[in-house]
Structure formats: C-alpha cells, structure tokens
Amino acid sequence: MSGRPRAVDKAAVLQVIHDSVTVSPSELAKSLSVARAAVYRRMKEIKQEEIDQALGIITEGELKPSEMEWELFQKFPDVKKYIETLQYVRKNTATYTRKRVRMLFRVCVLLKSKPSALTPQMAADLLIRIRKGEVEIGEYDFRMGMRVWFGYRGINGALLTNLGLDSDNSGEDRSHLKFTREQRAAFMRVVENWTRLNWSNGKTTIPFADESYLGAAMRFLPKFLYYTGTRIGREENDNKTGALNVLWENVTIQPEMVIIKVVDKGKRGGITWFKQLVGDAKADFDRFTQRTANMPKPIRMFPFKVRHVRAFFKAAYREAGIPEKLWKSLPLHIWRHTAVQDLLYATHFNYELAAQILGWESTEVMKKGYGKMPDEERTIGLMEAMGFPVVKEKREFLFS
C-alpha cells in the first residue's frame, strides 16, 4: 500500500538509541520500521546532549559512540590542531599526517578515550596486548603513532621509551625484507593444507570447508599480491583500493593474458592500474577459475576482511617456519616488497618496467627504497648499447 511514509516522533527515536546503543539512521530505521529519511530528519531536531544521555552516562574523558566516526573525530579541536601542526608547521606530507591521525583514531576508538584523555600508560598497556596478539594493530606503526601524538603534547621522549613506546625498528630497512622462493613454497604448503578445512585461531574463523570459494581464493591471493604488487587494501576503505576490492567485473580474460583493473592508493587518492597476468601467473589464475567454475562468484574476487587475512597469514608464516623478523612489522605488505625486488633483479634493474607492472607512481621512490642500479648492471647495459657482445644471466620473475 502506497502513501506518505510513516512519521516517527522524537521520543521513539531516543528510546531506540538507548535500547540499541547506536546512532546509525539505517539501524534505527530498521528497528522503528520506518524510512531512513524519516529518522534522519528527526535526528536533526535532537540535540547532541539528548543523544548522549540516551546512550548512557559517559565520563568526561570517554569517547561517546556518536564520536566514534572518522569524519567527526577529525573535527575535534585538539585533533584539528594536531593535523595542522603535522602538515603545515612541521611540513609533513598529507600521507604521513593521515597515517598518524588514523592510528590515533583507532587507538581512541579501541580504548573509548578522547584524544586529550589518552595517557602514555594507557598506550603502554595496549602495547602489551598488541604483542600478545590480542589486538590486530601493527606494533611499529602503533609505537610511532603514539610517539608523534604524545611528543606533540609535550611528553618527554625518554619517558615514552621507558614505557616501550620507542621508535626502534631493529635498525633494519623494511623495504629490503623479502621472502625467498623456498619460504614462499613452505608457506603455500601450509595454505594448501589449512584451506581444506574450516580454520580458526580462537579469535578469527574462516569457513573454508563450508564455503569452498574462500579456500580457492585464499590459495590464489598470495600469488596475486606477488605478481601484481598490489597492496592488500581494506574491504571497507572509502576509495575501494587494494586487492580486497578487486571486482570480478573488472577482469578481462584473453588467450595469452589476463588483465585486471586495480585501484591502488597513491599520493592523491586512488590510482587505476591495469595489471597483467601472463605465463605462470596466468596459469595460477586459470587454476583458480577452474576450481571455482561451478561455484557462485561473489562481487569481490577476494571476499575477506583484512584482519582475517592478516591473522591467517601470520599463523601460516609461523607454521611454515619463516623467521618472524621478516614479516612481523608488515605481514601483508611484505609481498609487495618481495615482488619488486624479484622483478628488478629479473629485468636487470629496469625501474620503469617494474614500476609500470607493479604499480609505482615514481621510479625515484623505487630507487630510494631498493637502491640504484648496481655498477655491473650499468656496465653490461652500456656495452650492449655500444654493440659489444654481452651474455646476460637468465633470470625469471616467478613465485616458485
């Protein structure tokens, strides 16, 4: 029966906010059996103090549920000043600034604390939980994020170091961390075995046996990350970037090549790349599609949550006997580091080719991270250009 949407009064909205502990117009509309627009209009008439009261008594330093949204968090006066200081006073890049503020946001939401109420001891206690594996946050990024925030607030660096919030990364340049072929093979053996059954580590469960597509997708994911150099991304990110947001509708299959449209992050937002799978990479893709030929295909090629992939990979690395120092600080991004080092070596350090294949905006960034062309490669290249006969070592860009 058509007609005007059913109205909803202010008292009813406040009651559902209290009962369901949410301020999402969509969730409230479902509970009230009314249109979302009706709830949205009524919400605009309700004062924030009334919403907070409906949500329950909250201490002065506690983050309110209505404040646990990224857009609202950035508008806090102290957060706005923090952003301005990082970007305009200290001249940090927008990417660096966003990374630090995002970490602050994650910590505040996790601890339900306003930024101004966050203390070094609270951060130190959280660090212990991270090291125990109870919280899925990268330790190094967490420590750096907290050091920058507390440093901005004038807290002594020595105090932070004593609490474990230091900036040490074992003196190692993370861009040179990589998996060898042997380590990749050991990892894949574990993945092949574990994806035959439902997998759980006690906190995270992936129903591989119940949903066969998930097993096939997880077995192909490491090879996709390697052959395309794509960042993992997040399934819920705003720009829909990374491997977890690759759509089946953006896959073009040709006799000798597969072309996949990928949006990956860049300095100014998402950048579109057309990643090519040929040779062994295409063979791996073909096996994946053959295994899933009679299964319903989801919209996303890899329908996982990033925290589930991270937990699964880390457990598989341990089972495969891969040293933790290789992957602890970047359990997913290490595939991009591995790929670029292997491809540079296989192409005799053709930076432009590697950048285009794996998705680098600038060859200068690549050279800074992975080093310039070795002298012997430069000499061989020059001799070849001058017409001298040269013998180049055959090298291959292969997962295994």
C-alpha positions in Angstrom: 0.0 0.0 0.0 1.5 3.3 -1.1 1.2 6.7 0.6 3.2 9.0 2.8 6.0 7.4 4.8 5.0 6.7 8.4 6.2 9.5 10.8 8.3 8.9 13.8 8.5 11.0 16.9 11.5 12.2 18.9 10.8 10.1 21.9 10.6 6.9 19.9 14.0 7.7 18.3 15.6 8.4 21.6 14.2 5.2 23.1 15.7 3.1 20.3 19.0 4.9 20.6 19.0 3.9 24.2 18.0 0.3 23.6 20.2 -0.5 20.7 23.2 1.8 21.6 23.6 3.1 18.1 23.1 6.4 16.3 23.1 4.9 12.8 20.0 6.2 10.9 19.9 3.0 8.9 19.9 0.8 12.0 17.4 3.0 13.8 15.1 2.9 10.8 15.1 -0.9 10.8 14.2 -1.0 14.5 11.4 1.5 14.0 10.2 0.0 10.7 10.3 3.4 9.0 12.1 5.1 6.2 15.7 6.1 6.9 14.9 9.6 5.7 12.3 9.9 8.4 14.8 9.0 11.1 17.4 11.3 9.6 15.0 14.3 9.6 14.1 13.6 13.3 17.7 13.2 14.3 18.5 16.7 13.0 16.0 18.0 15.6 17.5 16.2 18.5 20.3 17.9 20.5 23.6 16.1 20.9 23.2 16.2 24.7 19.9 14.3 24.5 21.6 11.6 22.3 24.4 11.3 24.7 22.0 11.0 27.6 20.1 8.3 25.8 23.3 6.4 25.2 24.0 6.4 28.9 26.3 8.1 31.4 29.7 8.7 29.9 32.7 10.0 31.8 34.3 13.3 30.7 37.3 11.6 29.1 35.4 8.8 27.4 34.7 8.8 23.7 31.0 8.9 23.0 29.5 6.4 20.5 28.5 9.4 18.4 32.1 10.4 18.3 33.5 7.1 17.0 33.2 8.2 13.4 36.3 9.2 11.4 34.7 12.3 10.0 33.6 13.6 13.4 36.8 12.6 15.1 38.8 14.9 12.7 36.7 17.8 13.8 37.8 17.6 17.5 39.6 20.9 18.3 42.7 19.1 19.6 42.7 16.8 16.6 42.3 19.7 14.1 45.2 21.5 15.7 47.3 18.3 15.6 46.6 17.9 11.9 47.5 21.5 11.2 50.8 21.2 13.2 51.9 18.0 11.4 51.1 19.1 7.9 51.6 22.9 7.9 54.0 23.6 10.8 56.2 20.5 10.6 55.7 20.2 6.8 54.9 16.5 6.8 53.2 15.0 3.8 49.4 14.5 3.7 50.0 10.7 3.7 52.2 10.8 6.8 49.7 13.1 8.6 46.7 10.9 7.7 48.6 7.8 8.8 49.4 9.2 12.3 45.9 10.6 12.8 44.3 7.4 11.7 46.4 5.5 14.3 45.3 7.9 16.9 41.7 7.4 15.9 42.0 3.6 16.0 43.5 3.7 19.5 40.9 6.2 20.8 38.0 4.1 19.5 39.6 0.9 20.8 40.1 2.4 24.3 36.9 4.6 24.1 39.1 7.5 25.1 39.1 11.1 23.9 42.5 12.1 22.5 43.0 14.6 25.3 42.4 11.9 27.9 44.8 9.4 26.4 47.8 8.7 28.6 51.2 7.1 27.9 50.4 4.4 30.4 47.1 3.6 28.6 49.2 3.3 25.3 51.8 1.1 27.1 49.1 -1.3 28.4 47.7 -1.5 24.9 51.2 -2.3 23.5 51.3 -5.3 25.8 48.0 -6.6 24.3 49.3 -6.0 20.8 52.5 -8.0 21.5 50.3 -10.8 22.9 48.3 -10.9 19.6 45.1 -9.8 21.4 44.8 -6.7 19.3 45.4 -6.6 15.5 47.5 -3.4 15.1 51.0 -3.2 13.6 53.3 -2.7 16.5 55.8 -0.4 14.8 53.1 1.9 13.4 51.4 1.9 16.8 54.6 2.9 18.6 55.4 5.7 16.1 51.8 6.9 16.1 51.8 7.2 19.9 55.3 8.8 20.0 54.2 11.5 17.5 51.0 12.2 19.3 52.5 12.4 22.8 55.5 14.3 21.5 53.1 16.9 20.1 51.6 17.2 23.5 55.0 17.8 25.1 55.6 14.5 26.8 59.3 13.6 27.1 60.6 11.0 24.7 62.7 9.3 27.3 59.5 8.6 29.3 57.8 7.1 26.2 60.9 4.9 25.5 60.9 3.6 29.1 57.3 2.6 28.6 58.2 0.6 25.4 56.9 3.3 23.1 60.2 3.7 21.3 60.9 4.3 17.6 63.3 1.4 17.2 62.7 -0.9 14.2 65.8 -3.1 14.9 67.8 -0.8 12.7 66.5 -2.6 9.6 65.3 -1.0 6.4 61.9 -2.7 6.0 61.9 -2.2 2.2 64.6 -4.8 1.8 62.7 -7.5 3.7 61.5 -10.3 1.4 60.6 -14.0 1.2 62.8 -16.4 -0.7 61.3 -18.9 -3.1 61.8 -21.7 -0.6 60.0 -19.7 2.1 57.1 -18.9 -0.3 56.9 -22.6 -1.2 56.8 -23.6 2.5 54.1 -21.0 3.2 52.0 -22.2 0.3 52.1 -25.8 1.5 50.6 -24.7 4.8 48.0 -22.6 3.0 47.0 -25.6 0.7 46.5 -27.8 3.8 44.7 -25.3 6.0 42.2 -24.1 3.4 40.7 -27.6 3.0 39.1 -27.3 6.4 37.4 -24.5 8.4 40.2 -22.6 10.0 40.3 -20.8 13.4 42.9 -19.4 15.7 40.4 -19.0 18.6 39.5 -15.4 17.7 39.2 -15.5 13.9 37.3 -18.1 11.9 37.3 -18.6 8.1 34.8 -21.2 6.9 36.9 -22.7 4.1 35.2 -26.1 4.2 31.7 -24.6 4.4 32.4 -22.1 1.6 34.7 -23.7 -0.9 35.2 -20.5 -2.9 37.0 -19.0 0.1 39.6 -21.7 0.1 40.4 -21.3 -3.6 40.5 -17.5 -3.2 42.9 -17.7 -0.3 45.2 -20.0 -2.2 45.4 -17.6 -5.1 45.7 -14.4 -3.0 49.4 -14.6 -2.2 50.2 -15.2 -5.8 48.0 -12.2 -6.9 49.8 -10.0 -4.4 53.2 -11.1 -5.7 52.6 -11.0 -9.4 50.7 -7.6 -9.4 52.5 -5.9 -6.4 49.1 -4.7 -5.3 48.6 -3.6 -1.7 46.1 -5.6 0.3 43.8 -2.6 1.0 40.8 -2.8 3.3 37.5 -4.2 2.4 35.7 -1.2 3.9 38.0 1.7 2.8 36.5 4.8 1.2 38.5 4.7 -2.0 37.8 1.0 -2.7 41.6 0.4 -3.2 43.8 -2.7 -3.0 43.4 -6.4 -3.6 40.5 -6.9 -1.3 38.4 -4.5 -3.5 39.2 -6.2 -6.9 35.9 -6.9 -8.6 35.2 -9.8 -11.0 33.5 -7.4 -13.4 36.9 -5.7 -13.8 38.7 -8.9 -15.1 39.3 -9.3 -18.8 40.5 -12.8 -19.9 42.4 -13.2 -23.1 44.0 -16.3 -24.6 47.6 -15.4 -23.5 46.9 -12.8 -20.8 44.5 -11.8 -18.0 44.1 -8.0 -17.5 42.7 -6.9 -14.1 41.7 -3.4 -13.3 43.0 -2.5 -9.9 42.6 0.7 -7.9 45.6 1.2 -5.6 46.4 4.0 -3.3 48.5 7.0 -4.4 49.7 10.3 -3.1 46.4 11.9 -4.1 44.0 9.1 -3.6 43.2 6.0 -5.7 45.2 5.3 -8.9 43.9 2.9 -11.5 46.2 0.3 -12.9 45.7 -2.5 -15.4 47.6 -5.4 -14.0 48.6 -8.2 -16.5 48.9 -11.8 -15.7 50.9 -13.9 -18.2 52.9 -17.2 -18.2 52.9 -18.8 -14.7 50.8 -16.0 -13.3 48.0 -16.7 -15.8 48.3 -20.4 -15.2 47.7 -19.8 -11.4 44.7 -17.6 -12.3 43.4 -20.3 -14.6 43.6 -22.9 -11.9 41.8 -20.6 -9.5 38.9 -20.0 -12.0 38.7 -23.8 -12.9 38.4 -24.6 -9.2 35.6 -22.1 -8.8 33.9 -22.6 -12.1 30.8 -24.2 -10.6 30.6 -22.0 -7.5 28.7 -18.8 -7.1 31.1 -15.9 -7.6 31.0 -13.1 -5.1 31.3 -9.5 -6.3 34.8 -9.2 -4.9 37.4 -11.6 -6.1 38.8 -11.9 -2.5 35.8 -11.6 -0.2 37.8 -11.4 3.1 38.3 -8.9 5.8 41.8 -7.6 6.1 42.1 -8.6 9.8 41.2 -12.2 8.8 43.8 -12.4 6.1 46.4 -10.9 8.4 45.6 -13.4 11.2 45.7 -16.3 8.7 48.9 -15.3 7.0 50.7 -14.7 10.3 49.7 -18.2 11.6 50.8 -19.8 8.3 54.1 -18.0 8.4 54.8 -19.4 11.9 53.7 -22.9 10.8 56.0 -22.7 7.7 58.9 -21.8 10.0 59.5 -18.4 8.4 61.5 -16.1 10.8 59.2 -13.6 12.5 61.7 -10.8 12.0 60.9 -10.9 8.2 57.2 -10.4 8.5 56.3 -9.1 12.0 56.2 -5.5 11.1 54.5 -5.9 7.7 52.8 -9.3 7.4 50.8 -8.4 4.3 52.9 -5.6 2.6 55.9 -7.8 2.5 54.5 -9.4 -0.7 54.9 -6.0 -2.5 58.5 -5.7 -1.2 59.3 -9.2 -2.3 57.7 -8.7 -5.8 59.6 -5.5 -6.6 63.0 -6.9 -5.6 62.5 -10.0 -7.6 61.2 -8.2 -10.7 64.0 -5.6 -10.6 66.6 -8.4 -10.4 64.8 -10.4 -13.2 64.7 -7.3 -15.5 68.3 -6.3 -14.8 67.1 -3.3 -12.8 64.7 -1.9 -15.4 63.0 0.5 -13.0 60.5 1.9 -15.4 59.2 -1.5 -16.4 59.0 -2.7 -12.8 57.1 0.5 -11.8 54.6 0.1 -14.5 54.0 -3.7 -13.9 53.8 -3.5 -10.1 52.2 0.0 -9.7 54.7 2.6 -8.6 54.0 6.2 -9.3 57.6 7.2 -9.4 60.8 5.3 -10.2 62.6 7.7 -7.8 60.6 6.3 -4.9 61.6 2.8 -6.0 65.2 3.7 -6.3 65.2 5.3 -2.9 63.7 2.2 -1.3 65.5 -0.5 -3.2 68.7 1.1 -4.3 70.0 2.3 -7.7 71.3 0.0 -10.5 74.4 -1.9 -9.5 77.6 -0.9 -11.3 77.9 -4.3 -13.0 74.4 -4.0 -14.5 75.2 -0.5 -15.7 78.4 -1.6 -17.4 76.7 -4.5 -19.1 74.0 -2.2 -20.3 76.5 0.3 -21.7 78.5 -2.4 -23.5 75.3 -3.8 -25.1 74.3 -0.3 -26.3 77.7 0.2 -27.8 77.4 -3.0 -29.8 79.7 -5.3 -27.8 78.5 -8.9 -27.4 77.3 -9.5 -23.9 76.0 -12.6 -22.2 73.2 -11.8 -19.7 72.3 -14.2 -17.0 68.8 -15.6 -17.5 66.6 -14.5 -14.6 62.9 -15.2 -14.0 60.2 -13.4 -12.1 58.4 -16.5 -10.6 56.6 -17.1 -7.4 58.1 -20.6 -7.0 
